């Protein structure tokens, strides 16, 4: 009877650890390729706001972007990456969704360009917006967020998790995390 209890406890602890969220302060050097074909990493020397969403959460992702402090705009030390979760699809369907995502990113860059113009920033805003398509939840799994429809993470320069939210953080919360 004790062996069964020990086995069950070991199994339960293992499952609990597997389902646990990423831990604040721990480093996570996650790498992925964005829709433009560039490799992005959470540990490449920049502070990264990473938004994990599905198609229904685009408006929330935009709200996060709007709440990024002005001091971070066009600053190479900061960036925001939106990871969009999709179900598994065939290669042709993945290519189609990637093209659509690239077009949507162009629209987001146009909105950011207006914010740049208001602050007299003379830089191509499209170079400062990043999106990643996550087919089948591969990246969501790395973020231990398979079941989450929306999450926001802030990673430090070496990939250390600074903050995490399950909804859109306030302007003040995001500014504090990006200090």
KOLKE-653993 format. One record per residue: residue number from 1; chain; x, y, z of N, C-alpha, C in turn. Coordinates in steps of 0.1 Angstrom, whole numbers, plus 5000, padded with zeros to 4 digits. Layout:
N
+-----+--------+------+------+------+------+------+------+------+------+------+
! num ! chaine !  nxx !  nyy !  nzz ! caxx ! cayy ! cazz !  cxx !  cyy !  czz !
+-----+--------+------+------+------+------+------+------+------+------+------+
! NUM !      A !    X !    Y !    Z !    X !    Y !    Z !    X !    Y !    Z !
...
+-----+--------+------+------+------+------+------+------+------+------+------+
END
This chain:
179
+-----+--------+------+------+------+------+------+------+------+------+------+
! num ! chaine !  nxx !  nyy !  nzz ! caxx ! cayy ! cazz !  cxx !  cyy !  czz !
+-----+--------+------+------+------+------+------+------+------+------+------+
!   1 !      A ! 5008 ! 4988 ! 5000 ! 5000 ! 5000 ! 5000 ! 5009 ! 5013 ! 5000 !
!   2 !      A ! 5020 ! 5012 ! 5007 ! 5029 ! 5024 ! 5008 ! 5035 ! 5027 ! 4994 !
!   3 !      A ! 5038 ! 5016 ! 4987 ! 5044 ! 5018 ! 4974 ! 5034 ! 5025 ! 4965 !
!   4 !      A ! 5022 ! 5021 ! 4965 ! 5012 ! 5028 ! 4957 ! 5010 ! 5043 ! 4960 !
!   5 !      A ! 5010 ! 5046 ! 4973 ! 5009 ! 5059 ! 4978 ! 5021 ! 5067 ! 4973 !
!   6 !      A ! 5033 ! 5062 ! 4975 ! 5046 ! 5068 ! 4971 ! 5045 ! 5071 ! 4956 !
!   7 !      A ! 5041 ! 5061 ! 4948 ! 5040 ! 5062 ! 4934 ! 5030 ! 5073 ! 4930 !
!   8 !      A ! 5019 ! 5073 ! 4936 ! 5009 ! 5084 ! 4933 ! 5014 ! 5097 ! 4937 !
!   9 !      A ! 5020 ! 5099 ! 4948 ! 5026 ! 5112 ! 4952 ! 5037 ! 5117 ! 4942 !
!  10 !      A ! 5045 ! 5107 ! 4938 ! 5056 ! 5111 ! 4928 ! 5050 ! 5115 ! 4915 !
!  11 !      A ! 5039 ! 5108 ! 4911 ! 5033 ! 5111 ! 4898 ! 5026 ! 5124 ! 4899 !
!  12 !      A ! 5019 ! 5127 ! 4910 ! 5012 ! 5140 ! 4912 ! 5021 ! 5151 ! 4913 !
!  13 !      A ! 5033 ! 5150 ! 4919 ! 5043 ! 5160 ! 4920 ! 5048 ! 5163 ! 4906 !
!  14 !      A ! 5051 ! 5152 ! 4898 ! 5056 ! 5154 ! 4885 ! 5046 ! 5161 ! 4876 !
!  15 !      A ! 5033 ! 5157 ! 4877 ! 5023 ! 5164 ! 4869 ! 5022 ! 5179 ! 4873 !
!  16 !      A ! 5022 ! 5181 ! 4886 ! 5021 ! 5195 ! 4891 ! 5032 ! 5203 ! 4886 !
!  17 !      A ! 5045 ! 5198 ! 4886 ! 5056 ! 5205 ! 4881 ! 5055 ! 5208 ! 4866 !
!  18 !      A ! 5050 ! 5199 ! 4858 ! 5048 ! 5200 ! 4844 ! 5038 ! 5211 ! 4841 !
!  19 !      A ! 5028 ! 5212 ! 4849 ! 5017 ! 5222 ! 4847 ! 5020 ! 5236 ! 4853 !
!  20 !      A ! 5031 ! 5237 ! 4860 ! 5034 ! 5249 ! 4867 ! 5037 ! 5260 ! 4857 !
!  21 !      A ! 5035 ! 5273 ! 4861 ! 5038 ! 5284 ! 4853 ! 5053 ! 5287 ! 4854 !
!  22 !      A ! 5057 ! 5295 ! 4844 ! 5071 ! 5300 ! 4845 ! 5073 ! 5308 ! 4858 !
!  23 !      A ! 5085 ! 5307 ! 4864 ! 5087 ! 5314 ! 4877 ! 5094 ! 5327 ! 4875 !
!  24 !      A ! 5089 ! 5337 ! 4882 ! 5095 ! 5350 ! 4882 ! 5109 ! 5349 ! 4887 !
!  25 !      A ! 5118 ! 5355 ! 4880 ! 5132 ! 5355 ! 4884 ! 5141 ! 5344 ! 4877 !
!  26 !      A ! 5134 ! 5334 ! 4872 ! 5141 ! 5323 ! 4865 ! 5144 ! 5328 ! 4850 !
!  27 !      A ! 5155 ! 5323 ! 4845 ! 5158 ! 5326 ! 4831 ! 5153 ! 5316 ! 4821 !
!  28 !      A ! 5148 ! 5321 ! 4810 ! 5142 ! 5313 ! 4799 ! 5147 ! 5318 ! 4786 !
!  29 !      A ! 5157 ! 5311 ! 4780 ! 5163 ! 5315 ! 4768 ! 5155 ! 5308 ! 4756 !
!  30 !      A ! 5143 ! 5314 ! 4753 ! 5134 ! 5308 ! 4743 ! 5137 ! 5315 ! 4730 !
!  31 !      A ! 5137 ! 5306 ! 4719 ! 5140 ! 5311 ! 4706 ! 5129 ! 5307 ! 4697 !
!  32 !      A ! 5125 ! 5316 ! 4688 ! 5115 ! 5313 ! 4678 ! 5117 ! 5322 ! 4666 !
!  33 !      A ! 5111 ! 5318 ! 4654 ! 5113 ! 5326 ! 4642 ! 5100 ! 5334 ! 4639 !
!  34 !      A ! 5102 ! 5347 ! 4637 ! 5090 ! 5355 ! 4635 ! 5085 ! 5354 ! 4620 !
!  35 !      A ! 5074 ! 5361 ! 4617 ! 5068 ! 5360 ! 4604 ! 5077 ! 5366 ! 4593 !
!  36 !      A ! 5087 ! 5373 ! 4596 ! 5096 ! 5379 ! 4587 ! 5108 ! 5370 ! 4585 !
!  37 !      A ! 5109 ! 5359 ! 4592 ! 5120 ! 5349 ! 4591 ! 5132 ! 5352 ! 4600 !
!  38 !      A ! 5130 ! 5362 ! 4609 ! 5141 ! 5365 ! 4618 ! 5140 ! 5357 ! 4631 !
!  39 !      A ! 5151 ! 5353 ! 4636 ! 5151 ! 5345 ! 4649 ! 5151 ! 5355 ! 4660 !
!  40 !      A ! 5142 ! 5353 ! 4669 ! 5140 ! 5361 ! 4681 ! 5143 ! 5353 ! 4693 !
!  41 !      A ! 5148 ! 5359 ! 4704 ! 5152 ! 5352 ! 4716 ! 5148 ! 5361 ! 4728 !
!  42 !      A ! 5144 ! 5354 ! 4738 ! 5141 ! 5362 ! 4751 ! 5154 ! 5365 ! 4758 !
!  43 !      A ! 5165 ! 5360 ! 4754 ! 5178 ! 5362 ! 4761 ! 5188 ! 5368 ! 4752 !
!  44 !      A ! 5185 ! 5378 ! 4744 ! 5195 ! 5383 ! 4734 ! 5199 ! 5398 ! 4738 !
!  45 !      A ! 5198 ! 5401 ! 4751 ! 5202 ! 5414 ! 4755 ! 5192 ! 5425 ! 4755 !
!  46 !      A ! 5180 ! 5422 ! 4751 ! 5169 ! 5432 ! 4751 ! 5158 ! 5428 ! 4761 !
!  47 !      A ! 5151 ! 5438 ! 4765 ! 5140 ! 5436 ! 4774 ! 5128 ! 5433 ! 4764 !
!  48 !      A ! 5121 ! 5422 ! 4767 ! 5111 ! 5418 ! 4757 ! 5097 ! 5417 ! 4764 !
!  49 !      A ! 5088 ! 5424 ! 4758 ! 5074 ! 5422 ! 4762 ! 5068 ! 5412 ! 4752 !
!  50 !      A ! 5064 ! 5400 ! 4757 ! 5059 ! 5389 ! 4748 ! 5044 ! 5387 ! 4752 !
!  51 !      A ! 5036 ! 5389 ! 4741 ! 5022 ! 5387 ! 4743 ! 5018 ! 5374 ! 4736 !
!  52 !      A ! 5012 ! 5365 ! 4743 ! 5007 ! 5353 ! 4738 ! 4992 ! 5354 ! 4737 !
!  53 !      A ! 4987 ! 5352 ! 4725 ! 4973 ! 5353 ! 4722 ! 4968 ! 5344 ! 4712 !
!  54 !      A ! 4955 ! 5343 ! 4710 ! 4949 ! 5337 ! 4699 ! 4943 ! 5348 ! 4690 !
!  55 !      A ! 4936 ! 5344 ! 4679 ! 4931 ! 5354 ! 4670 ! 4921 ! 5363 ! 4677 !
!  56 !      A ! 4913 ! 5358 ! 4687 ! 4903 ! 5366 ! 4694 ! 4909 ! 5377 ! 4703 !
!  57 !      A ! 4922 ! 5375 ! 4706 ! 4929 ! 5385 ! 4715 ! 4936 ! 5396 ! 4708 !
!  58 !      A ! 4935 ! 5398 ! 4695 ! 4943 ! 5409 ! 4689 ! 4941 ! 5422 ! 4695 !
!  59 !      A ! 4928 ! 5425 ! 4699 ! 4926 ! 5439 ! 4704 ! 4933 ! 5440 ! 4718 !
!  60 !      A ! 4934 ! 5429 ! 4725 ! 4941 ! 5430 ! 4738 ! 4956 ! 5432 ! 4736 !
!  61 !      A ! 4961 ! 5425 ! 4725 ! 4975 ! 5426 ! 4722 ! 4978 ! 5441 ! 4718 !
!  62 !      A ! 4969 ! 5447 ! 4710 ! 4971 ! 5461 ! 4706 ! 4971 ! 5470 ! 4719 !
!  63 !      A ! 4962 ! 5467 ! 4729 ! 4962 ! 5475 ! 4741 ! 4975 ! 5475 ! 4748 !
!  64 !      A ! 4981 ! 5463 ! 4749 ! 4994 ! 5461 ! 4755 ! 5004 ! 5470 ! 4748 !
!  65 !      A ! 5005 ! 5470 ! 4735 ! 5014 ! 5478 ! 4727 ! 5012 ! 5493 ! 4729 !
!  66 !      A ! 4999 ! 5497 ! 4731 ! 4996 ! 5511 ! 4733 ! 5001 ! 5515 ! 4747 !
!  67 !      A ! 5002 ! 5506 ! 4756 ! 5006 ! 5509 ! 4770 ! 5021 ! 5509 ! 4772 !
!  68 !      A ! 5029 ! 5505 ! 4762 ! 5043 ! 5505 ! 4763 ! 5047 ! 5520 ! 4765 !
!  69 !      A ! 5056 ! 5522 ! 4775 ! 5060 ! 5536 ! 4777 ! 5067 ! 5543 ! 4765 !
!  70 !      A ! 5065 ! 5556 ! 4763 ! 5072 ! 5563 ! 4752 ! 5087 ! 5561 ! 4752 !
!  71 !      A ! 5093 ! 5560 ! 4763 ! 5108 ! 5559 ! 4764 ! 5113 ! 5546 ! 4758 !
!  72 !      A ! 5104 ! 5536 ! 4756 ! 5108 ! 5523 ! 4749 ! 5106 ! 5524 ! 4734 !
!  73 !      A ! 5099 ! 5533 ! 4729 ! 5096 ! 5534 ! 4715 ! 5109 ! 5536 ! 4707 !
!  74 !      A ! 5111 ! 5528 ! 4697 ! 5123 ! 5529 ! 4688 ! 5136 ! 5527 ! 4695 !
!  75 !      A ! 5135 ! 5523 ! 4707 ! 5147 ! 5520 ! 4716 ! 5151 ! 5506 ! 4714 !
!  76 !      A ! 5163 ! 5503 ! 4708 ! 5167 ! 5489 ! 4705 ! 5169 ! 5481 ! 4718 !
!  77 !      A ! 5168 ! 5487 ! 4729 ! 5170 ! 5479 ! 4742 ! 5156 ! 5472 ! 4745 !
!  78 !      A ! 5146 ! 5476 ! 4738 ! 5132 ! 5471 ! 4741 ! 5126 ! 5465 ! 4729 !
!  79 !      A ! 5117 ! 5456 ! 4730 ! 5108 ! 5452 ! 4719 ! 5096 ! 5444 ! 4724 !
!  80 !      A ! 5086 ! 5444 ! 4716 ! 5074 ! 5436 ! 4719 ! 5072 ! 5426 ! 4708 !
!  81 !      A ! 5069 ! 5414 ! 4712 ! 5067 ! 5403 ! 4702 ! 5053 ! 5397 ! 4705 !
!  82 !      A ! 5044 ! 5396 ! 4695 ! 5031 ! 5390 ! 4697 ! 5032 ! 5376 ! 4691 !
!  83 !      A ! 5029 ! 5366 ! 4699 ! 5028 ! 5352 ! 4695 ! 5014 ! 5349 ! 4694 !
!  84 !      A ! 5010 ! 5345 ! 4681 ! 4996 ! 5341 ! 4679 ! 4994 ! 5326 ! 4678 !
!  85 !      A ! 4986 ! 5321 ! 4686 ! 4984 ! 5306 ! 4687 ! 4974 ! 5302 ! 4676 !
!  86 !      A ! 4977 ! 5292 ! 4668 ! 4969 ! 5286 ! 4659 ! 4969 ! 5271 ! 4661 !
!  87 !      A ! 4958 ! 5264 ! 4656 ! 4958 ! 5249 ! 4657 ! 4969 ! 5244 ! 4647 !
!  88 !      A ! 4971 ! 5231 ! 4647 ! 4980 ! 5225 ! 4638 ! 4974 ! 5226 ! 4624 !
!  89 !      A ! 4982 ! 5229 ! 4614 ! 4977 ! 5230 ! 4600 ! 4988 ! 5224 ! 4591 !
!  90 !      A ! 4984 ! 5221 ! 4579 ! 4994 ! 5217 ! 4568 ! 5003 ! 5229 ! 4565 !
!  91 !      A ! 5014 ! 5225 ! 4558 ! 5024 ! 5236 ! 4554 ! 5018 ! 5247 ! 4546 !
!  92 !      A ! 5010 ! 5243 ! 4536 ! 5004 ! 5254 ! 4527 ! 4995 ! 5263 ! 4536 !
!  93 !      A ! 4987 ! 5258 ! 4545 ! 4978 ! 5266 ! 4553 ! 4987 ! 5275 ! 4563 !
!  94 !      A ! 4998 ! 5269 ! 4568 ! 5007 ! 5277 ! 4577 ! 5012 ! 5289 ! 4569 !
!  95 !      A ! 5016 ! 5286 ! 4557 ! 5022 ! 5297 ! 4548 ! 5012 ! 5308 ! 4546 !
!  96 !      A ! 4999 ! 5304 ! 4543 ! 4988 ! 5313 ! 4541 ! 4986 ! 5322 ! 4554 !
!  97 !      A ! 4985 ! 5316 ! 4565 ! 4983 ! 5323 ! 4578 ! 4995 ! 5332 ! 4581 !
!  98 !      A ! 5007 ! 5328 ! 4577 ! 5019 ! 5336 ! 4579 ! 5018 ! 5349 ! 4571 !
!  99 !      A ! 5014 ! 5347 ! 4558 ! 5013 ! 5359 ! 4549 ! 5002 ! 5368 ! 4555 !
! 100 !      A ! 4991 ! 5363 ! 4559 ! 4980 ! 5371 ! 4565 ! 4986 ! 5378 ! 4578 !
! 101 !      A ! 4993 ! 5371 ! 4586 ! 4999 ! 5377 ! 4598 ! 5009 ! 5389 ! 4594 !
! 102 !      A ! 5017 ! 5387 ! 4584 ! 5026 ! 5397 ! 4579 ! 5018 ! 5410 ! 4575 !
! 103 !      A ! 5007 ! 5408 ! 4568 ! 4998 ! 5419 ! 4564 ! 4992 ! 5426 ! 4576 !
! 104 !      A ! 4988 ! 5419 ! 4586 ! 4983 ! 5425 ! 4598 ! 4994 ! 5432 ! 4605 !
! 105 !      A ! 5006 ! 5427 ! 4605 ! 5017 ! 5434 ! 4611 ! 5020 ! 5447 ! 4604 !
! 106 !      A ! 5019 ! 5447 ! 4591 ! 5020 ! 5460 ! 4584 ! 5010 ! 5470 ! 4588 !
! 107 !      A ! 4998 ! 5466 ! 4591 ! 4988 ! 5475 ! 4596 ! 4991 ! 5480 ! 4610 !
! 108 !      A ! 4996 ! 5472 ! 4618 ! 5000 ! 5476 ! 4632 ! 5012 ! 5486 ! 4631 !
! 109 !      A ! 5021 ! 5484 ! 4622 ! 5032 ! 5493 ! 4620 ! 5027 ! 5507 ! 4616 !
! 110 !      A ! 5017 ! 5507 ! 4608 ! 5011 ! 5520 ! 4604 ! 5006 ! 5528 ! 4616 !
! 111 !      A ! 4999 ! 5520 ! 4625 ! 4994 ! 5527 ! 4637 ! 5006 ! 5531 ! 4645 !
! 112 !      A ! 5016 ! 5523 ! 4647 ! 5028 ! 5527 ! 4654 ! 5035 ! 5539 ! 4648 !
! 113 !      A ! 5035 ! 5540 ! 4635 ! 5041 ! 5551 ! 4627 ! 5035 ! 5564 ! 4632 !
! 114 !      A ! 5022 ! 5564 ! 4634 ! 5015 ! 5576 ! 4639 ! 5020 ! 5580 ! 4653 !
! 115 !      A ! 5022 ! 5571 ! 4661 ! 5028 ! 5573 ! 4674 ! 5042 ! 5579 ! 4673 !
! 116 !      A ! 5050 ! 5573 ! 4664 ! 5063 ! 5578 ! 4662 ! 5063 ! 5592 ! 4657 !
! 117 !      A ! 5054 ! 5595 ! 4647 ! 5054 ! 5609 ! 4642 ! 5050 ! 5619 ! 4653 !
! 118 !      A ! 5041 ! 5615 ! 4661 ! 5037 ! 5624 ! 4672 ! 5049 ! 5627 ! 4682 !
! 119 !      A ! 5058 ! 5618 ! 4682 ! 5070 ! 5620 ! 4691 ! 5083 ! 5624 ! 4683 !
! 120 !      A ! 5081 ! 5627 ! 4670 ! 5091 ! 5630 ! 4661 ! 5102 ! 5620 ! 4660 !
! 121 !      A ! 5098 ! 5607 ! 4660 ! 5108 ! 5596 ! 4658 ! 5108 ! 5593 ! 4643 !
! 122 !      A ! 5120 ! 5594 ! 4638 ! 5122 ! 5592 ! 4623 ! 5128 ! 5578 ! 4621 !
! 123 !      A ! 5119 ! 5568 ! 4622 ! 5124 ! 5554 ! 4620 ! 5113 ! 5546 ! 4614 !
! 124 !      A ! 5116 ! 5536 ! 4606 ! 5106 ! 5527 ! 4600 ! 5100 ! 5519 ! 4611 !
! 125 !      A ! 5087 ! 5522 ! 4614 ! 5080 ! 5515 ! 4625 ! 5079 ! 5500 ! 4622 !
! 126 !      A ! 5079 ! 5496 ! 4610 ! 5077 ! 5482 ! 4606 ! 5088 ! 5473 ! 4612 !
! 127 !      A ! 5100 ! 5480 ! 4613 ! 5112 ! 5472 ! 4618 ! 5111 ! 5470 ! 4634 !
! 128 !      A ! 5101 ! 5476 ! 4640 ! 5099 ! 5475 ! 4654 ! 5087 ! 5468 ! 4659 !
! 129 !      A ! 5081 ! 5461 ! 4649 ! 5069 ! 5452 ! 4653 ! 5072 ! 5438 ! 4649 !
! 130 !      A ! 5069 ! 5429 ! 4658 ! 5073 ! 5415 ! 4656 ! 5061 ! 5406 ! 4659 !
! 131 !      A ! 5059 ! 5396 ! 4651 ! 5049 ! 5386 ! 4654 ! 5054 ! 5372 ! 4650 !
! 132 !      A ! 5049 ! 5362 ! 4658 ! 5053 ! 5348 ! 4656 ! 5040 ! 5340 ! 4655 !
! 133 !      A ! 5039 ! 5331 ! 4645 ! 5028 ! 5322 ! 4644 ! 5031 ! 5309 ! 4652 !
! 134 !      A ! 5023 ! 5305 ! 4660 ! 5025 ! 5293 ! 4668 ! 5015 ! 5282 ! 4664 !
! 135 !      A ! 5019 ! 5274 ! 4655 ! 5010 ! 5263 ! 4650 ! 5011 ! 5251 ! 4659 !
! 136 !      A ! 5000 ! 5247 ! 4665 ! 5000 ! 5235 ! 4674 ! 5005 ! 5238 ! 4688 !
! 137 !      A ! 5007 ! 5250 ! 4692 ! 5010 ! 5253 ! 4706 ! 5025 ! 5250 ! 4710 !
! 138 !      A ! 5034 ! 5250 ! 4701 ! 5048 ! 5247 ! 4704 ! 5054 ! 5258 ! 4713 !
! 139 !      A ! 5052 ! 5270 ! 4710 ! 5057 ! 5281 ! 4718 ! 5049 ! 5283 ! 4731 !
! 140 !      A ! 5036 ! 5281 ! 4730 ! 5027 ! 5282 ! 4742 ! 5032 ! 5271 ! 4752 !
! 141 !      A ! 5036 ! 5260 ! 4747 ! 5041 ! 5249 ! 4756 ! 5054 ! 5254 ! 4762 !
! 142 !      A ! 5063 ! 5260 ! 4755 ! 5076 ! 5265 ! 4761 ! 5073 ! 5275 ! 4772 !
! 143 !      A ! 5062 ! 5283 ! 4770 ! 5058 ! 5293 ! 4780 ! 5049 ! 5287 ! 4790 !
! 144 !      A ! 5047 ! 5274 ! 4790 ! 5038 ! 5267 ! 4799 ! 5024 ! 5274 ! 4800 !
! 145 !      A ! 5019 ! 5277 ! 4788 ! 5007 ! 5284 ! 4787 ! 4998 ! 5278 ! 4776 !
! 146 !      A ! 4998 ! 5265 ! 4776 ! 4990 ! 5258 ! 4765 ! 4975 ! 5261 ! 4766 !
! 147 !      A ! 4970 ! 5262 ! 4778 ! 4956 ! 5264 ! 4780 ! 4952 ! 5279 ! 4781 !
! 148 !      A ! 4961 ! 5288 ! 4781 ! 4959 ! 5302 ! 4782 ! 4955 ! 5308 ! 4768 !
! 149 !      A ! 4944 ! 5316 ! 4768 ! 4940 ! 5323 ! 4756 ! 4948 ! 5336 ! 4754 !
! 150 !      A ! 4953 ! 5341 ! 4766 ! 4960 ! 5354 ! 4765 ! 4969 ! 5355 ! 4777 !
! 151 !      A ! 4981 ! 5359 ! 4775 ! 4991 ! 5361 ! 4786 ! 5001 ! 5371 ! 4781 !
! 152 !      A ! 5007 ! 5379 ! 4791 ! 5017 ! 5389 ! 4788 ! 5029 ! 5385 ! 4797 !
! 153 !      A ! 5041 ! 5385 ! 4791 ! 5053 ! 5382 ! 4798 ! 5063 ! 5394 ! 4796 !
! 154 !      A ! 5071 ! 5397 ! 4806 ! 5082 ! 5406 ! 4804 ! 5094 ! 5399 ! 4808 !
! 155 !      A ! 5103 ! 5397 ! 4798 ! 5116 ! 5391 ! 4800 ! 5127 ! 5401 ! 4801 !
! 156 !      A ! 5137 ! 5400 ! 4810 ! 5148 ! 5408 ! 4811 ! 5159 ! 5405 ! 4800 !
! 157 !      A ! 5170 ! 5412 ! 4800 ! 5180 ! 5411 ! 4790 ! 5186 ! 5397 ! 4789 !
! 158 !      A ! 5186 ! 5390 ! 4799 ! 5192 ! 5376 ! 4799 ! 5181 ! 5365 ! 4799 !
! 159 !      A ! 5169 ! 5369 ! 4797 ! 5158 ! 5360 ! 4796 ! 5151 ! 5357 ! 4809 !
! 160 !      A ! 5155 ! 5365 ! 4820 ! 5148 ! 5363 ! 4832 ! 5134 ! 5368 ! 4832 !
! 161 !      A ! 5125 ! 5361 ! 4837 ! 5111 ! 5365 ! 4837 ! 5109 ! 5375 ! 4848 !
! 162 !      A ! 5105 ! 5387 ! 4844 ! 5103 ! 5398 ! 4853 ! 5089 ! 5399 ! 4858 !
! 163 !      A ! 5080 ! 5397 ! 4849 ! 5065 ! 5398 ! 4852 ! 5057 ! 5390 ! 4843 !
! 164 !      A ! 5045 ! 5387 ! 4848 ! 5036 ! 5379 ! 4839 ! 5021 ! 5383 ! 4843 !
! 165 !      A ! 5013 ! 5384 ! 4833 ! 4999 ! 5387 ! 4836 ! 4990 ! 5378 ! 4827 !
! 166 !      A ! 4978 ! 5375 ! 4832 ! 4968 ! 5367 ! 4824 ! 4959 ! 5376 ! 4817 !
! 167 !      A ! 4960 ! 5389 ! 4818 ! 4952 ! 5399 ! 4811 ! 4961 ! 5411 ! 4808 !
! 168 !      A ! 4955 ! 5421 ! 4802 ! 4962 ! 5433 ! 4798 ! 4967 ! 5440 ! 4811 !
! 169 !      A ! 4980 ! 5443 ! 4813 ! 4984 ! 5450 ! 4824 ! 4981 ! 5465 ! 4823 !
! 170 !      A ! 4980 ! 5472 ! 4834 ! 4977 ! 5486 ! 4834 ! 4990 ! 5493 ! 4828 !
! 171 !      A ! 4988 ! 5505 ! 4824 ! 5000 ! 5513 ! 4819 ! 5010 ! 5514 ! 4830 !
! 172 !      A ! 5006 ! 5516 ! 4842 ! 5016 ! 5517 ! 4854 ! 5023 ! 5504 ! 4856 !
! 173 !      A ! 5016 ! 5493 ! 4856 ! 5022 ! 5480 ! 4858 ! 5032 ! 5477 ! 4847 !
! 174 !      A ! 5029 ! 5479 ! 4835 ! 5038 ! 5477 ! 4824 ! 5051 ! 5486 ! 4825 !
! 175 !      A ! 5048 ! 5499 ! 4828 ! 5059 ! 5508 ! 4830 ! 5069 ! 5504 ! 4841 !
! 176 !      A ! 5063 ! 5499 ! 4852 ! 5071 ! 5495 ! 4863 ! 5080 ! 5482 ! 4859 !
! 177 !      A ! 5074 ! 5473 ! 4852 ! 5081 ! 5461 ! 4848 ! 5092 ! 5464 ! 4838 !
! 178 !      A ! 5090 ! 5475 ! 4830 ! 5100 ! 5478 ! 4820 ! 5111 ! 5488 ! 4825 !
! 179 !      A ! 5112 ! 5491 ! 4838 ! 5122 ! 5500 ! 4843 ! 5136 ! 5493 ! 4842 !
+-----+--------+------+------+------+------+------+------+------+------+------+
END
